Structures are given as C-alpha cells and as structure tokens.
Amino acid sequence: MVIEGAIVLLMFFGSPLELKEYTVRDGLSECLKAKRTIERNVKSPTQKEYSGTMRLACKKLDVEVNERKSIIKFIDVQPSDLKPF
C-alpha cells in the first residue's frame, strides 16, 4: 500500500449529490480529457448540454492506493466531505 498525492476523477450522482465513483488518473490533463469524454457521451445527440444530476470533478487528493492504483482510502478527508465544486 502506498500513500500518494494523486489526481482523482470524482463522479457525483443523485439528488442530493453524493460521491459514487472515483478513479486515480495519470495527471490533470488525462483527468480533464476523461471528464470531457464522459460529459460528451452522457448527453443525447439533440442536447447541447447535459442537464442531469451527474457532476464530475478532477481534484488532487492524498490517497492510499494498492499496486493496481485502486484507491483503498482517502487521507485527511472523508468521501462524504468531497464536493463537485
């Protein structure tokens, strides 16, 4: 297990917004690229913008990860305290 400062893509869903998924990314540019790709793919072709309840955020967080770069736990913050803005 390794503790590191990592760029994490956070995915919030529902009403009220709750953190549902999170993944470690290779860097900020890769995280933002993944965020844009997801945002483009969730809207319907007739919409200009996605208007649902999903929100995405890229944040630098201290996390404990395993050898596969999966997050085991957050350091110094509770997942319920994370916000998409």
C-alpha positions as CSV (number, residue, x, y, z in Angstrom):
1,M,0.0,0.0,0.0
2,V,1.3,3.4,-1.0
3,I,0.1,6.9,0.1
4,E,0.5,9.5,-2.6
5,G,-0.9,12.8,-3.8
6,A,-2.9,11.8,-6.8
7,I,-5.2,13.4,-9.4
8,V,-8.6,11.7,-8.8
9,L,-11.6,11.8,-11.1
10,L,-14.6,12.1,-8.8
11,M,-18.1,11.2,-10.0
12,F,-21.1,12.6,-8.1
13,F,-24.7,11.4,-8.8
14,G,-28.2,11.8,-7.4
15,S,-30.1,14.4,-5.5
16,P,-28.6,15.5,-3.2
17,L,-25.3,14.9,-5.0
18,E,-23.3,12.1,-3.5
19,L,-19.8,10.7,-4.4
20,K,-20.5,7.4,-6.1
21,E,-17.2,6.6,-8.0
22,Y,-13.6,7.7,-8.1
23,T,-10.5,6.7,-10.0
24,V,-6.9,7.7,-10.0
25,R,-5.7,9.3,-13.2
26,D,-2.2,9.7,-14.6
27,G,-2.3,13.5,-14.4
28,L,-4.5,16.6,-14.6
29,S,-4.6,16.7,-18.4
30,E,-5.6,13.0,-18.6
31,C,-8.3,13.5,-15.9
32,L,-9.8,16.5,-17.7
33,K,-9.7,14.6,-21.0
34,A,-11.6,11.7,-19.4
35,K,-14.1,14.2,-17.8
36,R,-14.8,15.8,-21.2
37,T,-15.2,12.4,-22.9
38,I,-17.7,11.3,-20.2
39,E,-19.6,14.6,-20.4
40,R,-19.9,14.3,-24.2
41,N,-21.1,10.7,-24.1
42,V,-23.8,11.1,-21.4
43,K,-25.9,13.8,-23.3
44,S,-28.3,12.9,-26.0
45,P,-27.4,13.9,-29.6
46,T,-30.2,16.5,-29.6
47,Q,-29.0,18.3,-26.4
48,K,-26.3,21.0,-26.4
49,E,-25.5,20.3,-22.7
50,Y,-26.1,17.5,-20.3
51,S,-28.8,18.5,-17.8
52,G,-28.9,15.5,-15.5
53,T,-27.7,15.2,-11.9
54,M,-24.2,13.8,-12.6
55,R,-21.3,16.0,-11.8
56,L,-17.6,15.3,-12.4
57,A,-14.5,16.9,-10.8
58,C,-10.8,16.4,-11.0
59,K,-9.0,17.0,-7.7
60,K,-5.6,16.4,-6.2
61,L,-6.0,14.3,-3.1
62,D,-3.9,12.3,-0.8
63,V,-5.0,8.7,-1.1
64,E,-3.8,5.2,-0.2
65,V,-3.6,3.0,-3.3
66,N,-2.8,-0.6,-4.0
67,E,-0.5,-2.0,-6.7
68,R,-3.2,-1.6,-9.3
69,K,-3.6,2.1,-8.5
70,S,-7.1,1.4,-7.0
71,I,-8.0,3.8,-4.1
72,I,-8.1,2.0,-0.8
73,K,-8.9,5.0,1.4
74,F,-8.7,8.8,1.4
75,I,-6.2,10.5,3.7
76,D,-7.2,13.6,5.6
77,V,-10.7,13.8,4.1
78,Q,-13.9,11.8,4.3
79,P,-15.5,10.9,0.9
80,S,-18.8,12.3,2.2
81,D,-17.0,15.7,2.7
82,L,-15.9,15.9,-1.0
83,K,-17.9,18.3,-3.2
84,P,-18.0,18.6,-7.0
85,F,-17.1,22.3,-7.0
